[in-house]
């Protein structure tokens, strides 16, 4: 009965959210690509590659988790040559990042919706040797249906924020069933461990291992050079001091712009660099800039430069108050 209630609620929520997803598909070209995979539709070539051997299924929702997952997969392959993986992601940006770095033996897909008919079809195709989840990917049907096939389930670099903990605690009667199905839970901190234990996790399965994102963070000379070129194109010198807002969401640019204006009175040479998480928000971000009588010099990722008055948006900007 518990699972029936969950699936009925999920189906209703997914149906209600469909207009939003179609809107995103229209607004973000990258989101449209591979949308059918979210419903378990794979072309024949992809299905043949998946079927070449049994694979470990690793799921990472976005860019940060993908970086951890890729390092994890590489390290595991060094220990056990011949391993092959299916890596699933949620966001189009993470999908693109993963595609650039994925081992040729591995397979990249979009994560299917957590609904039994879809998941049953996907699990039949992948036939995973193991399911590896990253950070906070507690998908109830995926965990339950994988577990029912005696497939080991592992969570790596796990975390449980205060807001998530409050939500899961209200649903402990349901979430405790899910968390107990995971065989090994590796979390970033003791606080994360305590929260999961209070939600019903088996103490023998929970281990504090620290944050794997520090291990995944490596210097990339090509990326550093490209970042320097973008900053220079926007008029920033290596000796400048700047406030950086990276991968910003709506509302965060407003806070940073207001903080910048206050800091600017104390540090006149201070510059502000904003990097919106989603490129289609460029017009909105530029409006926030202009509403404060600031002028900006924008640089696209390929190094092209735009001015505030005629820009379609910005990826990285240097701001000064208009005279």
C-alpha positions in Angstrom: 0.0 0.0 0.0 2.9 2.4 0.8 4.4 1.9 -2.6 1.0 2.2 -4.3 0.5 5.6 -2.6 4.0 6.8 -3.6 3.5 5.8 -7.2 0.1 7.4 -7.5 1.5 10.6 -6.0 4.5 10.5 -8.3 2.4 9.9 -11.4 0.2 12.9 -10.5 3.2 15.1 -9.8 4.9 14.1 -13.0 1.8 14.7 -15.1 1.4 18.1 -13.5 5.1 19.0 -14.2 5.0 18.0 -17.9 4.2 21.5 -19.2 7.2 22.8 -17.3 9.5 20.3 -18.8 8.2 21.0 -22.3 8.7 24.7 -21.7 12.3 23.9 -20.7 12.8 21.8 -23.8 11.7 24.8 -25.9 13.7 27.3 -24.0 16.9 25.2 -23.6 17.8 23.3 -26.8 20.1 20.9 -24.9 17.3 19.7 -22.7 15.4 18.4 -25.7 18.3 16.2 -26.8 17.8 12.7 -25.4 14.5 13.4 -23.8 13.2 10.0 -24.9 15.9 8.3 -22.8 14.2 9.8 -19.7 11.2 7.5 -20.6 13.5 4.5 -21.3 13.6 4.9 -25.1 17.0 3.9 -26.5 18.1 3.5 -30.1 19.3 0.2 -31.4 23.0 1.1 -31.4 22.9 2.2 -27.8 21.1 -1.0 -26.7 23.6 -3.1 -28.5 26.5 -1.4 -26.8 24.9 -1.8 -23.4 24.3 -5.5 -24.1 28.0 -6.2 -24.9 28.7 -6.9 -21.3 27.2 -6.6 -17.8 27.9 -3.2 -16.4 27.8 -1.2 -13.2 25.2 1.5 -13.2 26.4 4.8 -11.8 24.0 7.7 -11.4 25.2 11.3 -11.0 22.7 14.1 -11.2 24.7 17.2 -12.2 28.2 18.4 -13.0 29.7 18.2 -9.5 28.5 14.7 -9.0 29.6 13.7 -12.5 33.2 14.7 -11.6 33.1 12.5 -8.6 31.5 9.6 -10.5 34.1 9.8 -13.3 37.0 9.7 -10.9 35.4 6.9 -9.0 34.9 4.9 -12.2 38.5 5.5 -13.3 39.9 4.4 -9.9 37.8 1.3 -9.8 38.8 0.3 -13.3 42.5 0.6 -12.2 41.8 -1.9 -9.5 39.7 -4.2 -11.7 40.6 -3.8 -15.4 37.8 -4.8 -17.7 35.0 -3.2 -15.7 32.4 -1.3 -17.7 29.9 1.2 -16.6 26.6 2.9 -17.5 26.6 6.5 -16.3 23.3 8.3 -16.1 22.8 12.0 -15.5 19.9 14.3 -15.0 21.0 17.6 -16.5 22.1 18.4 -20.1 25.2 20.2 -18.8 26.3 17.2 -16.8 25.6 15.0 -19.8 27.8 17.1 -22.0 30.6 17.2 -19.4 30.4 13.4 -19.0 30.4 12.8 -22.7 33.8 14.6 -23.1 35.5 12.5 -20.4 33.8 9.1 -20.6 35.8 6.0 -21.3 35.0 4.6 -24.8 34.0 1.3 -23.2 31.3 3.0 -21.1 27.7 4.1 -21.9 26.1 7.5 -21.2 22.4 7.9 -20.8 19.9 10.3 -19.3 18.3 9.1 -16.0 14.9 7.6 -16.5 11.9 8.8 -14.5 11.4 7.0 -11.2 8.2 5.2 -12.3 7.9 1.4 -12.3 7.0 0.7 -16.0 9.9 2.9 -17.2 12.4 1.6 -14.6 11.4 -2.1 -15.2 12.2 -1.6 -18.9 15.5 0.2 -18.3 16.7 -2.3 -15.7 15.8 -5.2 -18.1 18.1 -3.5 -20.7 21.0 -2.6 -18.5 21.0 -5.7 -16.3 23.3 -4.0 -13.8 25.9 -5.8 -11.8 25.7 -3.1 -9.2 23.9 0.3 -8.7 26.1 3.2 -7.5 24.3 6.4 -6.5 26.1 9.7 -5.7 25.5 12.2 -2.9 21.7 12.5 -2.3 20.1 10.4 -5.1 17.5 8.6 -3.1 15.1 7.4 -5.9 12.6 5.0 -4.1 11.5 2.9 -7.1 15.0 2.6 -8.5 16.3 1.4 -5.2 13.4 -0.9 -4.5 13.3 -2.5 -8.0 17.0 -2.9 -8.2 17.1 -4.5 -4.7 14.3 -6.9 -5.7 16.7 -8.4 -8.3 19.4 -8.9 -5.7 21.6 -6.2 -7.2 24.0 -4.6 -4.6 23.3 -0.9 -4.1 26.0 1.6 -2.9 25.8 5.4 -2.2 29.1 7.3 -2.5 30.0 10.8 -1.3 26.6 10.9 0.4 25.2 13.9 2.1 22.0 15.0 3.8 21.4 18.8 4.1 19.3 20.2 6.9 16.4 21.1 4.6 16.4 17.6 3.1 16.7 16.0 6.5 13.6 17.9 7.7 11.6 16.8 4.6 12.7 13.1 4.9 12.0 13.1 8.7 8.4 14.0 8.0 8.3 11.0 5.7 10.3 8.7 7.9 7.6 6.1 7.8 8.3 5.8 4.1 12.0 6.9 3.7 13.2 4.4 6.3 12.1 1.6 4.0 14.2 3.0 1.2 17.4 3.8 3.1 17.5 0.3 4.6 17.7 -1.2 1.1 21.1 0.3 0.4 23.9 -2.1 1.2 26.7 0.5 1.7 26.4 4.2 2.5 29.5 6.3 2.3 28.9 9.8 3.6 30.9 13.0 3.7 30.6 13.9 7.4 29.5 12.5 10.8 26.6 14.8 10.7 25.4 13.3 7.5 25.8 9.8 9.0 23.8 10.8 12.1 21.0 12.2 10.1 20.7 9.0 8.0 20.9 6.8 11.1 18.1 8.8 12.6 16.1 8.1 9.5 16.5 4.4 9.8 19.7 3.4 8.1 21.4 0.3 9.2 24.4 1.4 11.4 26.6 -1.4 9.8 26.1 0.1 6.4 27.0 3.7 7.1 30.6 4.9 6.9 32.1 8.4 7.1 34.6 8.8 4.3 34.9 12.6 3.8 34.0 14.6 0.7 35.2 13.0 -2.6 34.8 16.3 -4.4 38.1 17.4 -3.0 39.7 14.3 -4.5 38.0 15.1 -7.9 39.2 18.7 -8.0 42.3 18.7 -10.2 44.0 21.4 -12.1 43.4 21.3 -15.8 45.9 23.5 -17.7 43.6 23.8 -20.7 40.7 24.9 -18.6 42.8 27.4 -16.7 44.1 28.9 -19.9 40.6 29.2 -21.3 39.4 30.9 -18.1 42.2 33.4 -18.3 41.4 34.2 -21.9 37.7 34.7 -21.0 38.6 37.0 -18.1 41.0 39.0 -20.2 38.5 39.4 -22.9 36.1 40.9 -20.3 38.8 43.4 -19.3 40.0 41.7 -16.1 43.8 41.7 -15.5 45.6 39.0 -13.5 46.3 41.5 -10.7 42.6 42.5 -10.3 40.7 41.7 -7.2 37.2 40.4 -8.0 34.1 38.9 -6.4 33.0 35.7 -8.2 29.5 34.3 -8.3 29.8 30.9 -10.1 26.9 28.7 -11.2 24.4 31.2 -9.9 20.6 30.7 -9.6 17.8 33.3 -9.8 18.0 35.6 -6.8 21.7 35.0 -6.1 22.8 37.6 -8.7 20.7 40.2 -6.9 22.4 39.4 -3.6 25.9 39.5 -5.2 25.2 42.8 -7.0 24.0 44.5 -3.9 27.0 43.2 -1.9 29.3 44.3 -4.7 28.0 47.9 -4.5 28.6 48.0 -0.8 32.1 46.5 -1.2 32.9 48.8 -4.1 32.6 51.8 -1.7 35.4 50.3 0.4 37.5 48.7 -2.4 37.1 51.0 -5.5 39.1 48.6 -7.7 36.9 45.6 -7.0 35.4 43.8 -10.0 32.4 41.4 -10.1 32.2 38.3 -12.2 28.9 36.5 -12.6 28.6 33.1 -14.2 24.9 32.1 -14.4 24.2 28.4 -14.1 21.9 28.5 -17.1 22.8 30.5 -20.2 19.2 31.3 -21.2 19.0 33.5 -18.1 21.5 36.0 -19.6 18.9 38.7 -20.5 17.5 38.6 -16.9 21.0 38.9 -15.4 21.8 41.8 -17.7 18.6 43.5 -16.6 19.6 43.2 -13.0 23.0 44.8 -13.9 21.5 47.7 -15.8 18.8 48.4 -13.2 21.6 49.3 -10.8 23.1 51.8 -13.3 26.1 49.5 -13.8 27.8 48.9 -17.1 29.4 45.6 -18.1 31.7 44.0 -20.5 30.6 40.4 -21.3 32.6 37.5 -22.7 31.1 34.4 -24.2 32.7 31.0 -23.5 34.4 31.1 -26.9 36.0 34.4 -26.1 33.7 36.7 -28.1 33.0 40.0 -26.3 29.8 41.9 -26.0 28.8 45.3 -24.4 26.0 45.7 -21.9 23.9 47.8 -24.2 23.7 45.2 -27.0 24.4 41.9 -25.2 22.0 39.0 -25.5 23.3 38.1 -22.1 26.5 37.3 -20.2 28.5 34.4 -19.1 31.2 36.4 -17.4 31.0 40.1 -16.7 33.1 43.0 -15.3 31.0 45.7 -13.9 31.6 49.4 -13.2 29.1 52.1 -12.2 28.0 54.2 -15.1 29.2 57.8 -15.2 
